[in-house]
Amino acid sequence: MQPLPARQPSGRSRSAARGGELPGAARCRRKFLRQFPHGFRDEDFLEWERDYKVEAHRRWLEALPEPVMANLLEGHASGEIARRAVQVEQRTRHSMLFSFEKMALRDAVQSPAGARIFAAGLYDFLHGDLPPEQRFETWVETVESLPRRQTRVLTWPMVTVWGFLAQPRTHFFVKPNVMRRAAEAYGYELGYESRPNWDTYASVLDLAAIVRRDLKDLRPRDMIDIQSFLWVQGSDEYA
């Protein structure tokens, strides 16, 4: 497979990259600071949005660091990789996957073949040597190829939650409806497509980089902070 071409940002994101502010940036900042006056160090922010995601990442590092994943794959223990990954997500205080997604994944990895597809694909996505866009598209194809009973496995949360849990400095967790509302509130043209794909994911990462730049003075630490900021903009919880 040939590497995919790099995504070209939209007109609005190009203007933002040159230093211009997107039309909703100031309004979104005000909304966030009304909710959390001390920004990303606010006690309520830590309790409601950040700490449980950080804890989930720590559990991932304990359960499936790269050397452990590699050893389990070499030892033909794909089922153990799948079991540990599912367990990390299930133990989060606020579930990151919908119940139908959990059931679909459970069904998909019950068989040895499904577990092998999931475990090997996840390792290549997180730790492979290919360019990011190719690793993402290959991971999407992997998830799409998982055995399916009734409920579909290929969703944005299913594709993006594992990278966010494992590498929250790099990857972003996408809940599509919230993400679309947040991008609209910020004045960013997301270019969303319902089927997970690199162009849309690269657009999400582009928006995350713009937000991180705009909030530099609030000292965001990682994608957990940026994802939480955009969650405040798009979630009904903060309407």
Number of C-alpha atoms within 10 A of each C-alpha: 5 5 12 13 9 11 14 11 18 15 11 16 22 13 13 19 16 8 12 12 18 19 15 15 18 13 12 21 18 12 16 22 14 11 14 16 15 14 22 23 15 14 15 15 20 17 10 13 20 18 15 16 23 16 16 20 23 15 21 20 16 12 16 21 12 14 9 14 21 18 11 17 18 10 9 13 17 22 21 17 25 23 15 16 20 16 14 21 22 15 14 16 12 12 11 19 17 11 10 13 18 19 16 21 25 18 19 24 23 14 12 14 14 22 25 21 19 24 25 18 20 25 17 15 24 18 13 13 10 13 11 17 20 19 21 24 18 20 24 23 16 19 22 16 15 22 21 17 11 10 14 17 25 21 19 20 19 23 23 20 19 23 20 21 25 21 17 21 14 12 23 25 24 23 20 17 10 17 21 21 18 23 22 16 18 23 17 24 17 24 15 17 12 9 11 24 19 20 21 17 25 21 21 24 16 20 23 22 15 21 23 20 16 18 17 11 9 13 13 18 13 16 21 24 24 21 23 20 26 24 21 20 26 24 16 10 8 11 8
